[in-house]
Amino acid sequence: GRPAADAPSGLFGFTFYMLTGLHAAHVIGGLGALALTAARAGQGRYTPESRAGVDACAVYWHFLDVVWIVLFAVLWIGGI
């Protein structure tokens, strides 16, 4: 394997690992919410009139999409 000295360090390393960890936490949390929503949908607990859980899950994923697209653009253009 590669020696530990090749691992990113300094501001770049901190930023890389912090954003990677935050991304992982949000994906894991979102997958949990998605699994719960899918289980409830499988039980027939949502109707066209009562679907707040489905809407909340969709809003969450769309929000994450926008946040990560913006972060990617800022980091790519900013050159961090």
N, C-alpha and C positions, 0 to 999 in steps of 0.2 A: 504494500500500500504506500500511499504518499506520506511523507513525514508531516507531523503536526505543524511544522513551520510554514507549510504551504497553505494552511487554512487562512481565510480572510481575517484581517485584524484591523485595528484602528476604527475610524469612523465608518469605513466601508463595511467591515466585518460586523460591527454593532448594528448598523442599519440593515444589512442583509439578514442576519439572524433574527433580529427583532421583527422585521416584516414577514419573514418566513414563519416564525412562531405565531404571530398574530393571524396570518392567513390560515395556518393549520387549525388554530383554535376556532376561528369563524367557520371553517368548513366542517369541522367535527360537530360544532353546535348546530349548524344548519342541517347536517345530515340527520342528527337526532330529531330535530323538529320535523324534517321531511319524513322520516320513518314513522313518527307519531301521527302525522297528518295522513300518510298513506294507510296506516293501520285503521284509523278512524274512518277513512273513506271506504276501506274494504268492509267495514261493519255497517256501512250505509248510514253513517251519522251525519252526512252532509247532504243538503238539498240545494237546489238553485236559489232558494230564499234564505237558507241558513248555511253559509259557507265561510264564515269569518276566519276559521283556521286555515283554510286553503288560501284565502286572500292574503292573510298575514304571512304565510310561508312564501308566497309568490313575491310579495313586496320585499321581504328579507333578501331573497336571492337576487332580485333586480337591484336593490340597494348595494349589495356586495359587488355585483357586476360593475356598477358605476364607480364605486370607490376604487376597485382594483384597476379599472381602465385608467382612471385619473392618476392614481399612484404610479402606474407603469409609465404613463406619458411623462409625468413630472420627473421621475427618476431617469428615464431614458434621455429626455431632453436636457435635464439638469446634469446628467453625467455622473451621478453618485455611484 
